[in-house]
Amino acid sequence: MLLGLTAALAAGGVSTAAAGQDSAEETGALAQYEGKTINLAESWEGADVCRQQASGELNCWDEADEALTAAGSEVGIQAASDCTASYFCLWDGANFTGARLELPMDTFLDLLSNYGFEDRASSVYNRSVYFAQLFDNDYSDFPSLAVAPGSQYSDLNTLSHPYGGTWNDRADLAIF
């Protein structure tokens, strides 16, 4: 699979259709937020949580509580359990705090730059039954971090990156 990923990235053949885009000319995932369409690659415009639905629709909310209510979950302090069942979630803060991006596991490949989340992930939770992998495309061999089903990493600063440092703020791409 890594060979296919390498070939696709090198040829510029990575599709962004899964990121809620209508045409190849647009860059970034388009989301509904406060009654308007925003481009997440440009700005989250104050949103705290963005969730891509299995249908491809992308919605954002001001407060984590609003997102939990929309998902039918109980409202409370930020925690890994805020991640919607069957989703892969990334937070820009350690210990599942800060802005949260939720991606359904029915997509194959997501460029995190489309969501304005490239090099931002500080904690992750794979709340699905499938393996997920995060890739750092700053290197030609695309080092990756596997996230097993049900696994969570509360602080990517504690995981060593193969090229030095840690995985904190290094993920560019997610594969499910």
trRosetta pair geometry for C-beta under 8 A, 3 or more apart (Angstrom, degrees):
i j d omega theta_ij theta_ji phi_ij phi_ji
1 4 5.7 -56 -156 37 38 111
1 5 6.3 40 148 -20 69 106
1 175 7.5 144 154 156 129 154
2 5 5.4 -53 -146 37 36 114
2 6 6.1 40 154 -22 67 104
2 142 6.5 -179 -157 78 100 124
2 144 7.5 -125 -102 -16 116 139
3 6 5.7 -51 -147 35 30 113
3 7 6.4 29 154 -17 63 106
4 7 5.7 -55 -147 38 31 110
4 8 6.2 31 155 -19 65 107
5 8 5.8 -56 -146 37 30 110
5 9 6.2 23 159 -14 66 108
5 109 7.6 165 -118 -110 99 135
5 135 7.3 -168 160 -75 148 165
5 142 6.5 -137 113 107 122 172
5 175 7.0 -66 -95 -72 137 149
6 9 6.1 -59 -145 40 27 106
6 10 6.0 24 158 -17 64 113
6 141 7.9 -24 -99 -137 129 37
6 142 6.2 -144 -84 2 86 133
7 10 5.8 -58 -141 40 27 110
7 11 6.1 13 163 -7 64 113
7 13 7.7 -13 127 40 73 127
8 11 6.2 -66 -144 45 24 101
8 13 4.6 -102 -152 75 69 99
8 14 5.3 94 146 -69 108 73
9 12 7.6 32 -177 -75 31 29
9 13 7.8 -85 -49 45 17 70
9 14 5.9 23 -91 -39 60 120
9 137 6.5 -150 -156 -135 152 128
9 142 7.4 133 26 -73 159 135
14 109 6.5 -111 -151 123 103 141
14 111 6.3 100 136 -52 140 121
15 18 6.7 90 108 -3 99 89
15 109 7.7 107 55 70 77 115
16 19 4.8 -42 -176 28 79 121
16 21 5.2 29 119 19 100 144
16 24 7.4 126 45 -126 102 59
16 26 8.0 -138 102 89 135 80
16 27 7.3 -20 147 -130 177 54
16 29 7.9 -139 177 -71 103 71
16 111 6.4 -50 -104 29 93 123
16 114 5.6 165 -148 -96 112 140
17 21 6.1 -105 -114 62 36 91
18 56 7.3 -122 -152 -120 46 95
18 107 4.4 114 -175 -142 136 119
18 108 7.0 -151 -63 36 162 72
18 109 6.9 130 40 67 149 61
18 110 6.3 -107 105 -88 120 77
19 28 7.5 -132 137 166 132 23
19 29 4.1 -110 166 -84 94 97
19 52 7.7 -88 -141 -105 44 147
19 110 6.3 123 -82 -139 92 83
19 111 6.8 -48 -60 47 143 85
19 114 3.9 -37 -157 145 159 154
19 115 6.9 -134 -149 -50 111 83
20 29 4.6 68 49 -157 111 88
20 30 5.4 -139 125 51 107 69
20 31 6.9 62 110 -72 162 62
20 52 6.3 -137 -43 -126 119 108
20 56 5.6 154 -97 169 69 79
20 57 7.0 84 -121 -134 115 18
20 58 4.3 -47 -74 -15 166 121
21 24 7.7 97 128 -85 131 28
21 26 5.0 -171 -151 80 112 118
21 28 7.5 125 -85 80 113 39
21 29 6.7 -100 -50 -111 84 47
21 30 6.4 114 -98 2 55 100
21 114 7.5 -95 -38 -154 119 126
22 26 6.7 59 50 13 73 142
22 30 7.4 -15 -8 22 93 143
23 26 5.4 99 66 0 81 97
26 30 7.1 -18 159 -41 150 114
26 39 7.7 -141 -175 -118 107 121
27 39 7.9 63 90 -170 59 128
27 41 5.7 -81 130 71 84 167
27 114 7.2 -127 178 -112 63 73
28 39 4.2 67 108 -177 142 97
28 40 5.7 -180 -176 58 101 63
28 41 2.7 -119 -101 11 110 117
28 42 6.1 -14 -105 -16 171 78
28 113 7.8 -90 -94 134 69 71
28 114 5.4 159 -131 -155 32 57
28 115 7.7 145 -155 -65 70 22
28 116 7.2 34 -138 -45 109 84
29 39 7.4 141 72 -155 38 55
29 40 4.7 -7 66 33 92 121
29 41 6.8 124 19 -31 62 88
29 52 7.3 -73 -166 -85 147 118
29 58 5.6 109 160 -56 114 172
29 114 4.5 82 -31 147 89 96
29 115 5.1 7 22 -84 133 66
30 37 5.4 2 -176 -174 106 109
30 38 7.2 159 -152 78 58 35
30 39 5.9 -31 -96 -96 68 63
30 40 7.6 -155 -86 -2 17 84
30 58 6.7 143 91 51 46 126
31 37 7.1 149 74 -153 33 59
31 38 5.5 -26 63 62 87 85
31 39 8.0 150 18 -99 78 16
31 40 5.6 61 -4 -47 122 107
31 47 7.6 -39 109 -26 144 172
31 50 5.6 -53 -124 -143 161 119
31 58 3.9 -83 -104 117 82 109
31 59 6.3 156 -168 -101 95 12
31 60 4.8 67 143 -19 137 108
32 35 7.7 15 -173 -99 90 11
32 36 7.5 157 -149 80 57 25
32 37 6.3 -38 -93 -96 55 61
32 38 8.0 132 -117 17 9 80
32 57 7.3 -9 3 -180 118 97
32 58 6.9 153 12 90 71 61
32 59 5.1 -24 63 -111 97 69
32 60 7.0 -180 82 23 47 75
33 36 6.4 -35 71 66 68 72
33 37 7.8 101 26 -128 76 17
33 38 4.9 -19 32 7 124 125
33 44 8.0 157 -98 -178 166 59
33 45 6.2 138 106 71 148 121
33 47 5.2 -83 -131 -68 138 127
33 50 7.9 -47 -76 -101 116 97
33 59 7.4 141 -73 -167 62 51
33 60 4.0 -15 -90 65 109 112
33 61 7.6 -147 -129 -64 83 23
34 45 7.9 -114 25 117 124 124
34 62 7.4 62 -63 -49 108 103
38 42 7.6 -132 176 63 82 103
38 43 6.8 -86 -176 82 118 78
38 44 7.4 88 129 -149 145 27
38 45 5.1 -121 -126 8 151 135
38 47 7.6 -176 60 -16 154 130
38 60 7.0 -44 49 28 127 144
39 42 4.4 54 90 13 106 111
39 43 7.4 61 76 35 72 64
40 43 7.6 -111 -144 76 30 24
40 44 6.1 30 -136 -89 77 68
40 50 6.3 68 -105 -134 138 174
40 58 7.5 -88 -26 151 132 148
40 60 7.7 159 -88 -62 108 138
40 114 6.9 52 76 139 109 54
40 115 4.7 -22 121 -152 141 44
40 116 4.4 -129 156 2 76 107
40 117 7.7 -10 153 -21 121 87
41 113 6.1 42 -125 152 104 69
41 114 5.6 -55 -67 -148 110 29
41 115 7.1 28 -69 4 65 8
41 116 5.2 -175 -111 -60 23 77
42 116 7.1 -68 41 -80 24 121
43 116 6.8 120 -98 -109 11 157
44 47 4.5 -114 169 50 95 93
44 50 6.9 -123 -133 -37 106 126
44 60 6.7 -173 -162 -153 85 151
44 99 6.4 -97 -92 -135 179 143
44 116 5.9 -154 -48 86 87 151
46 62 6.3 -12 135 -120 99 84
47 50 5.9 65 132 -60 140 92
47 60 3.7 -20 -141 166 154 124
47 61 6.3 100 -150 62 91 26
47 62 6.4 -91 -119 -87 49 37
47 99 7.5 76 106 -134 72 107
48 61 6.5 -45 52 95 86 74
48 62 6.0 46 2 161 102 30
48 63 5.8 36 31 -115 142 19
48 64 5.5 -87 121 -48 132 69
48 67 7.5 -128 87 -14 94 127
48 99 5.7 -142 -158 -111 46 63
48 100 7.0 27 147 21 72 83
49 60 6.6 165 90 -151 49 62
49 61 5.1 -4 60 52 98 97
49 63 7.7 -11 8 111 109 24
49 64 5.4 109 -39 -107 129 59
49 66 7.5 -178 45 71 122 87
49 67 3.8 -51 92 -44 151 157
49 99 7.2 -177 -75 -159 40 59
49 100 4.8 -4 -114 62 82 98
49 101 8.0 178 -155 -78 52 29
49 102 7.1 22 -175 -8 94 109
50 58 6.3 14 -180 180 103 99
50 59 7.1 177 -149 92 61 38
50 60 4.2 -23 -97 -96 84 91
50 61 7.9 180 -79 17 43 63
50 99 7.9 13 4 -179 92 100
50 100 7.6 -176 31 94 57 58
50 101 5.5 -8 65 -116 95 69
50 102 7.1 -166 97 28 49 75
50 115 6.7 180 91 -160 142 108
51 58 7.3 176 89 -149 39 58
51 59 5.8 -13 59 62 85 84
51 60 7.8 161 16 -86 61 44
51 67 6.4 136 -21 -152 123 114
51 70 7.9 -178 36 97 143 129
51 71 7.5 161 -82 -70 174 115
51 84 6.5 65 -134 -4 135 143
51 87 7.3 -47 -143 -126 100 156
51 101 8.0 161 -84 -166 42 42
51 102 4.0 -7 -114 63 81 120
52 56 7.0 -24 -175 -149 98 28
52 57 7.5 159 -157 85 56 37
52 58 4.8 -25 -102 -99 71 86
52 102 6.8 -162 25 96 65 69
52 103 5.5 19 40 -121 119 56
52 104 5.9 -110 98 0 92 91
52 107 7.6 5 112 -26 143 140
53 56 6.8 -30 76 37 81 23
53 57 4.5 5 37 61 123 86
53 58 7.2 -148 9 -76 77 34
53 59 7.0 47 -32 2 105 102
53 104 6.9 30 166 -39 20 133
54 104 4.7 157 -86 -141 65 166
54 106 5.5 56 -140 27 92 140
59 70 7.2 -135 113 161 144 161
61 64 7.5 132 94 -91 119 18
61 66 3.8 -166 -171 91 136 119
61 67 4.4 -163 36 -56 142 82
61 70 6.8 -163 -60 -4 141 138
62 66 6.1 67 50 12 74 146
63 66 4.7 103 64 -3 85 98
63 67 7.4 -154 98 -1 52 83
64 67 5.6 -56 -155 37 41 112
64 68 6.3 41 149 -21 71 105
64 78 5.7 79 53 -91 178 91
64 82 6.1 -23 -176 -155 120 147
64 100 6.8 69 -109 15 103 129
65 68 5.7 -54 -148 36 32 111
65 69 6.3 34 154 -20 66 105
65 75 4.4 39 -140 -140 93 118
66 69 5.7 -54 -148 36 31 112
66 70 6.3 32 152 -19 64 106
67 70 5.6 -53 -148 36 32 113
67 71 6.4 22 154 -11 65 109
67 82 7.7 61 94 178 115 105
67 100 7.6 -164 81 71 168 122
67 102 8.0 151 -179 -3 135 138
68 71 5.8 -63 -147 44 31 105
68 73 4.2 -86 -167 75 86 105
68 74 6.8 -44 162 84 128 26
68 75 5.3 148 87 -93 137 63
68 76 7.9 -160 -171 22 175 64
68 82 6.1 -77 -82 -142 110 86
69 72 7.6 43 -178 -72 30 22
69 73 7.5 -93 -64 55 23 64
69 75 6.4 2 -58 -64 88 109
71 84 5.0 -128 -141 -102 146 109
73 82 7.2 145 113 -136 157 51
73 84 7.5 -134 -33 -101 134 69
76 79 7.0 -9 98 6 111 118
78 82 6.0 -42 -147 -20 58 151
78 91 7.9 110 174 -124 128 144
78 96 5.7 -173 147 122 95 87
78 97 5.1 111 98 -107 148 62
78 100 7.9 -176 -145 -44 115 130
79 82 5.6 133 62 -19 60 93
79 96 5.6 54 -164 100 22 145
80 83 6.1 -28 177 3 57 113
80 89 7.9 155 -154 74 63 133
80 96 4.7 -129 -65 -75 59 155
80 123 7.8 -107 -90 150 91 124
80 125 4.7 139 -157 -82 97 147
80 152 5.0 17 -140 -144 145 160
80 154 7.2 -79 -61 -91 119 88
82 89 7.6 160 92 -171 81 167
82 96 6.9 148 31 168 113 122
82 100 6.8 -100 111 -97 125 174
83 87 5.8 -150 175 79 88 106
83 88 8.0 -30 -166 -170 129 13
83 89 3.6 -130 -117 -2 113 148
83 96 7.9 -96 -34 -139 101 122
83 100 7.6 -142 -88 -172 73 133
83 102 6.5 162 -144 -111 71 105
83 125 4.5 -150 -16 83 161 129
83 127 4.6 162 116 -15 120 139
84 87 4.4 57 73 5 90 136
84 89 7.4 133 27 -63 68 119
84 102 5.5 64 21 -163 110 147
84 127 7.0 168 87 80 38 142
85 127 5.7 -113 -124 143 37 120
86 104 6.9 9 127 -144 95 76
86 105 5.9 -115 173 17 73 115
86 127 6.7 -41 -2 111 16 87
86 128 5.1 64 -148 -106 41 87
86 129 7.8 -22 -114 2 73 83
87 102 4.6 5 169 -171 148 97
87 103 6.3 140 -165 68 88 37
87 104 5.8 -58 -108 -96 79 44
87 105 6.7 -159 -115 -26 28 85
87 127 5.6 16 59 61 63 107
87 128 6.7 166 27 -53 11 103
88 102 7.5 147 74 -157 43 51
88 103 4.9 -25 63 66 94 95
88 104 7.9 67 18 158 80 3
88 105 6.1 108 -23 -78 98 84
88 124 7.3 -3 180 -171 85 103
88 125 7.6 179 -155 90 46 51
88 126 5.3 -7 -116 -116 86 67
88 127 7.2 -176 -87 30 34 68
88 128 6.3 -46 -57 -2 77 122
88 132 5.0 117 -113 -93 142 161
88 147 7.4 109 -140 92 112 140
88 174 6.5 167 114 178 147 144
88 176 6.4 -146 -20 -89 144 120
89 100 5.9 -5 -170 -171 108 105
89 101 6.9 160 -152 82 57 49
89 102 5.0 -16 -100 -102 87 73
89 103 7.6 177 -81 21 38 69
89 124 6.7 163 89 -154 57 56
89 125 4.9 0 57 55 103 92
89 127 6.6 24 1 3 106 111
90 100 7.0 158 81 -153 45 56
90 101 4.9 -7 57 56 96 98
90 103 7.8 25 0 -1 100 107
90 112 7.6 -21 52 -125 168 126
90 117 6.2 103 93 179 138 139
90 120 7.5 97 142 93 122 90
90 121 4.3 -64 -164 -112 119 110
90 123 7.5 152 -157 84 50 47
90 124 5.1 -16 -103 -102 68 86
90 171 7.3 -130 -128 76 143 147
90 174 7.8 -132 -42 -66 133 143
91 94 7.9 167 100 -70 118 7
91 96 5.1 149 -16 -140 160 39
91 97 6.2 106 169 53 139 28
91 98 5.3 119 175 63 92 90
91 99 6.9 153 -153 81 58 45
91 100 5.0 -24 -96 -97 76 78
91 121 7.1 86 60 -145 39 65
91 122 6.1 -63 98 60 80 84
91 123 4.6 -5 53 61 111 94
91 124 7.4 -159 18 -73 74 40
92 98 4.2 -104 70 126 80 137
92 99 4.7 24 14 52 120 92
92 100 7.9 -132 2 -69 75 38
92 117 7.3 -130 -72 -135 103 85
92 120 4.5 -38 -113 165 103 102
92 121 6.8 -81 -96 -98 51 28
92 122 5.8 64 179 7 29 105
93 96 7.6 -3 85 102 87 12
93 97 3.6 -59 96 85 134 84
93 98 3.0 137 -12 -11 107 118
93 99 7.7 117 -9 26 91 56
93 122 5.4 -49 -178 65 7 139
93 123 6.9 -21 94 10 47 111
94 97 6.7 3 71 34 43 102
94 122 4.9 -85 -61 148 57 119
94 123 5.6 112 -140 -45 36 113
94 154 6.5 59 -179 149 75 72
94 155 4.2 25 -145 -107 112 89
94 156 7.7 -136 -102 22 82 66
94 157 6.6 -35 -91 7 128 115
94 168 7.8 -25 -75 -118 98 121
95 123 6.3 -155 3 -60 13 158
95 154 5.1 28 -99 -180 49 105
95 155 6.5 6 -45 -62 66 92
96 100 7.8 25 -168 -94 72 119
96 123 5.1 -105 -63 108 51 146
96 125 7.0 25 -100 -29 116 124
96 152 7.8 -10 -65 -175 118 128
96 154 6.4 -59 -21 -131 86 78
97 123 7.6 73 22 23 58 137
98 122 7.2 58 38 40 143 126
99 120 7.6 -25 72 157 119 136
101 112 7.7 123 89 -141 166 92
101 115 5.4 83 -134 150 142 145
101 117 4.9 -42 -23 -77 157 157
103 107 6.5 -76 176 37 105 129
103 110 5.6 -102 -138 -11 150 168
103 174 6.4 131 59 90 164 150
103 176 7.6 -162 121 -41 117 136
104 107 6.2 103 78 -8 82 93
105 128 4.2 98 -49 -123 154 164
105 129 8.0 151 110 43 169 61
105 130 5.1 145 -175 40 135 130
105 132 7.4 -102 -117 -74 98 108
105 176 4.9 -164 -149 -176 69 147
106 176 7.8 -20 -6 99 9 142
107 110 5.8 62 115 -53 141 101
107 176 6.2 85 76 35 65 127
108 175 6.7 -9 162 -148 60 76
108 176 6.5 -135 -135 56 25 79
109 173 6.9 -13 -168 -174 90 104
109 174 7.4 157 -155 85 44 52
109 175 5.3 -11 -103 -104 73 79
109 176 7.9 -154 -67 20 34 72
110 114 7.0 -113 -173 46 78 124
110 115 7.3 18 169 -15 116 124
110 173 7.0 162 85 -158 51 57
110 174 4.8 -6 58 58 100 97
110 175 7.9 -172 23 -75 67 37
110 176 7.9 35 -1 -9 103 103
111 114 4.9 93 81 -13 92 103
111 118 7.5 -11 164 -77 76 110
111 172 7.2 -21 -154 155 70 76
111 173 5.7 -28 -111 -106 53 83
112 115 5.7 -63 -162 46 51 104
112 117 4.3 -92 -177 87 99 90
112 118 4.5 143 97 -78 97 58
112 119 7.9 156 98 -4 131 45
112 120 7.4 -159 156 31 129 97
112 121 7.4 -81 -142 -30 157 112
112 171 6.1 85 -16 122 159 89
112 172 5.7 -152 38 -172 110 29
112 173 6.2 -130 -4 -75 90 28
112 174 6.4 87 -58 -12 98 96
113 116 7.4 39 -166 -79 38 24
113 117 7.6 -125 -73 54 21 54
113 118 3.9 13 -76 -40 72 133
113 172 6.8 4 -34 -162 96 81
116 120 7.7 31 135 -15 61 154
117 120 4.8 -107 -160 48 56 126
117 121 6.7 54 169 -52 102 84
118 171 7.7 -136 -145 102 45 58
118 172 5.1 28 -144 -128 94 68
119 169 4.9 36 175 174 71 76
119 170 6.3 17 -122 -102 72 18
119 171 7.2 176 -83 56 33 45
119 172 6.6 11 -46 -80 74 76
120 169 6.0 13 -103 -122 17 76
120 171 8.0 -68 48 60 52 89
121 124 5.9 21 -176 -61 126 103
121 134 7.0 -111 65 -134 159 150
121 156 6.3 74 122 -18 86 156
121 167 7.9 -36 96 143 104 92
121 168 7.8 -144 99 -147 60 42
121 169 6.9 171 53 -87 49 34
121 170 7.8 -69 59 46 93 51
121 171 4.6 -4 33 37 132 126
122 155 6.8 -20 164 -136 85 52
122 156 5.5 -141 -157 27 37 105
122 157 7.1 4 -154 -28 89 91
122 168 5.4 27 -121 -142 73 90
122 169 6.6 7 -74 -47 80 75
123 152 7.5 23 176 178 94 90
123 153 6.0 -158 -146 100 62 68
123 154 5.1 -6 -131 -158 124 31
123 155 6.1 -21 -85 -71 96 34
123 156 6.4 -152 -78 -20 39 87
124 134 7.2 -134 -66 -44 167 139
124 147 5.9 -77 118 -110 131 153
124 152 6.7 -164 99 -146 53 58
124 153 5.3 24 48 46 84 96
124 156 7.1 58 -3 -63 98 112
124 171 8.0 72 -61 -23 138 163
125 151 7.6 -164 -144 103 49 45
125 152 4.0 -2 -108 -109 81 103
125 153 7.9 -157 -71 28 52 53
126 130 7.8 -118 -180 78 116 61
126 131 7.7 2 -176 -146 158 31
126 132 4.9 -166 -111 18 125 123
126 147 4.3 150 -34 134 131 110
126 148 6.7 173 67 86 145 30
126 149 6.0 -112 124 -119 117 30
126 150 6.6 -29 91 13 87 17
126 151 5.3 24 40 54 111 77
126 152 7.2 -157 23 -74 63 57
127 150 7.2 57 -122 -105 40 43
128 132 7.4 94 47 -39 121 112
128 149 5.9 -93 94 -129 59 87
128 176 7.6 22 68 -151 160 121
129 149 5.0 27 -149 -141 28 143
129 150 7.9 29 -99 -36 46 90
130 149 6.0 115 38 -83 16 105
130 176 5.7 66 113 -178 133 90
131 146 6.4 -26 -169 -163 112 98
131 147 7.2 143 -166 75 62 53
131 148 6.0 -33 -112 -120 82 46
131 149 6.4 -71 -69 -37 49 79
131 176 7.7 163 92 -153 50 51
132 146 7.6 140 82 -161 48 51
132 147 4.5 -21 70 64 97 105
132 174 6.2 -10 -175 -170 109 99
132 175 7.0 157 -160 82 59 49
132 176 5.1 -21 -107 -103 83 72
133 144 4.7 4 -179 -177 114 127
133 145 6.8 153 -158 74 63 44
133 146 5.4 -29 -101 -101 85 57
133 147 7.0 179 -87 16 31 78
133 174 7.2 157 82 -154 47 52
133 175 4.8 -9 58 57 97 98
134 144 6.4 154 78 -157 45 70
134 145 4.6 -9 56 55 100 99
134 147 6.8 56 -13 -18 96 116
134 167 7.3 92 92 -169 136 124
134 171 4.0 -49 -175 -123 124 121
134 173 7.1 141 -161 78 52 52
134 174 5.7 -23 -101 -99 66 73
135 142 4.9 -9 -163 -176 120 100
135 143 7.2 149 -150 82 63 40
135 144 4.8 -31 -94 -97 71 87
135 145 8.0 -165 -72 20 31 69
135 171 7.0 88 56 -147 33 70
135 172 6.2 -59 96 59 76 86
135 173 4.2 -19 57 66 106 105
135 174 7.6 -167 15 -76 80 27
135 175 6.9 46 -18 -7 114 106
136 139 6.3 40 106 17 99 99
136 142 6.9 164 67 -154 53 49
136 143 5.2 -4 44 63 108 90
136 144 7.5 -164 11 -82 72 39
136 161 7.0 41 -20 -149 161 121
136 163 7.9 -132 98 22 148 124
136 167 7.8 -134 -53 -133 124 75
136 170 4.7 -24 -101 158 123 99
136 171 6.5 -83 -76 -101 71 34
136 172 5.8 98 -135 4 36 103
137 142 5.9 -4 -103 -110 61 89
137 172 4.4 -95 17 79 97 150
137 173 5.8 70 -35 -10 115 122
138 170 7.5 -87 11 -159 127 86
138 172 7.1 150 -28 -31 77 141
139 142 6.6 -170 81 -60 81 25
139 143 5.9 34 57 -6 136 94
139 163 6.0 -177 -67 -48 147 150
142 173 7.9 -33 -151 50 115 135
143 161 6.7 102 111 -170 151 81
143 162 4.6 -162 -126 35 144 122
143 163 6.5 -151 -14 -14 152 101
145 156 8.0 22 -169 -137 175 109
145 159 6.7 68 -129 141 133 148
145 167 5.4 47 -63 -123 153 148
145 171 7.2 -77 34 -88 122 106
147 151 5.2 -157 -173 79 69 119
147 153 7.2 -100 -114 -8 106 110
148 151 4.3 88 59 -22 78 130
153 156 5.7 73 127 -78 129 67
153 158 7.6 -160 -169 58 101 102
153 159 6.3 -20 -154 -31 144 134
153 167 7.9 5 135 79 159 137
155 158 4.9 72 95 -6 100 106
155 168 7.5 -18 174 -83 66 113
156 159 5.5 -54 -157 33 57 111
156 166 6.2 138 137 146 71 107
156 167 4.2 -98 -177 91 106 93
156 168 4.3 152 94 -78 96 59
156 169 7.7 163 87 -7 131 47
156 170 7.5 -153 149 26 135 96
156 171 7.9 -98 -138 -21 163 110
157 166 4.8 77 -145 109 40 166
157 167 7.9 -126 -67 56 22 64
157 168 4.3 17 -72 -45 68 138
158 166 6.9 67 13 -141 13 135
159 166 5.8 104 69 -162 55 89
159 167 4.5 -12 85 12 112 120
160 165 7.8 142 -150 96 57 31
160 166 6.2 -70 -105 -109 30 61
160 167 7.7 47 89 -25 12 85
161 164 6.4 -18 80 71 99 27
161 165 5.1 -2 36 80 123 77
161 166 5.7 121 -16 -179 96 9
161 167 5.3 149 -73 -68 91 58
161 170 5.9 147 -99 -70 141 178
165 168 7.8 -106 158 44 102 86
165 170 7.5 147 106 -66 121 135
166 170 7.5 -166 107 -13 53 131
167 170 5.1 -112 -158 43 46 124
167 171 6.9 38 178 -46 94 89
171 174 7.0 37 172 -65 123 84
